Amino acid sequence: MPWRNGKGTPIRLQGNRQILNGSTFPATVADIVTEATETWLWVIEGKRIELPAAQDADNLSSASIHSVNWFNGVKVDVHNIIVSLSSPNQGRFSIDFTDQTIGDLIIEPVYRRDTGYYTCQIVEKDVTTVWQHIFHLQVYYMNSPSIILEVGKNNNVYFFCNWLIIYPDIQPNVTWLLDGRKINITPTKYILKEKYRKKTLWILNATSCDLGNYSCSITIDTNRGPMTEVSKESAELTRGIVFEPEVDCFTAPANSMDLDKPVITVSNSSVYEGNSFTLTCSINANPPTPTQVTWLKDNIIITHNCSRYEIYEDFKILRVPVASVNESGNYQCRVENEVHVEGKTSFNLNISVIKFCVPDLQYKISTMVLIFTTFAAIIFGSLPTCLMCYYIRKKKEREFHLQYQNAYYQALSNRPTPAVYNELNKVNDNAYSTTKNDANATSAAVDETRTKVDPIYENVKA
């Protein structure tokens, strides 16, 4: 039976079949990998990509498909399988199986670590024809740049835009932003310098018109469109950093409307996770005039259809109904009117959402309860043991006392009576008299036999 590669060329295979997630395929399918077609695909990190499963298969429909398997790498190996029809969803990877797609692999979002080879295997229901295709996926990526502010002499200000990781590693286009607006670089006011992975904006003789939040963005053109990253942090040039002469930054026509820099206020001094907070953009226009308000978070415009935010009263109020740590960052509002088409942007308002650690509180309470229970068990568990030891010791002391007392009473009961003592004394007197008459007896013998039984002495000795 014919086995076909991605180009549809029949290939004869021999060998036992294997079972993979309910899909049957020959053991020697891996041998045709080198003969399968190979396609290169490119995608920008964070985007969505779909790898076509059967782009070269002729007369192939979903009704004739037995199984679709996607593998990581160039070999068909059960250990490298990503998704299949029996397991179509695995995190960011999924299979789109319709009459039009027939098992396309979807990766959303794409990360830089997804760069590499992917192999698609399609087994028809007769389990005799296998379509196989190899893809090489290349992910374009870059990290956000950083911006640094330095102040020199004569009110000269330097902004440095630095970037480290970027692929492809080419020199990007750098755009400088003031309060979220692109700066019109003029040679009389600005000087640009460029080094490897660094670009410098030099402001000559900074004035009050140059105050605000500066940021930079880097962009490279790829075969999948432009790839842009904006610095997450901004460098703020404020009064006091430089000596800013008061100059007329904008000459408005007669009967024009003045527009001051807006001010942001927050409803809560402390924002906790799960609670809500409201930001208000206060506008001072003289005379009052309709203005357009735009909200920014970390120099990125907040769209009106974003489900995490609620905007009221001509976009002057921004409300976050359920705060999370993702809502932490620098917030700004930019206002425009008919005259000030460039608009003015407020200073940064940093919001830090405090994580309310309910699990940590429960853990602390449970820990305290456990410690208290342990001490209680030790105290109340050792008390019976101590009482038992005290009882045993007292019992032994009582037994010893009773034993001594019984021995004493027994000694007293065995002591001779006074009548016996008198009889003994008489016997001794007679013996003494007999011994004294014996002329040959020694004085030592006399003294020894002279000893009498003393009741008092015997009593004390007993």
Secondary structure, DSSP 8 states (H G I E B T S, - for coil): --EE-TT--EE---S-EEEETTEEEETTGGGGGGGSEEEEEEEETTS-EEE-S-SS-TT--GGGEEEEEEEESSS--GGGEEEESSS-EETTEEEE-STTTSSEEEESS--GGG-EEEEEEEEETTSS-EEEEEEEEEEEEE---EEEEEE-GGG-EEEEEE---EES----EEEEEETTEE----TTTEEEEEETTEEEEEESS--GGG-EEEEEEEEEEETTEEEEEE-SS-EEE-BTTB-----------TT--EE---EEEES-SSEETTS-EEEEEE--EES----EEEEEETTEE--TT-TT-EEETTTTEEEESS--GGG-EEEEEEEE-SS-TT-EE---EEE-EE---HHHHHHHHHHHHHHHHHHHHHHHHHHHHHHHHHHHHHHHHHHHHHHHHHHHHHHHHTS--HHHHHHHHHHHHHHHHHHHH-TT--HHHHHHHT----HHHHHHH-
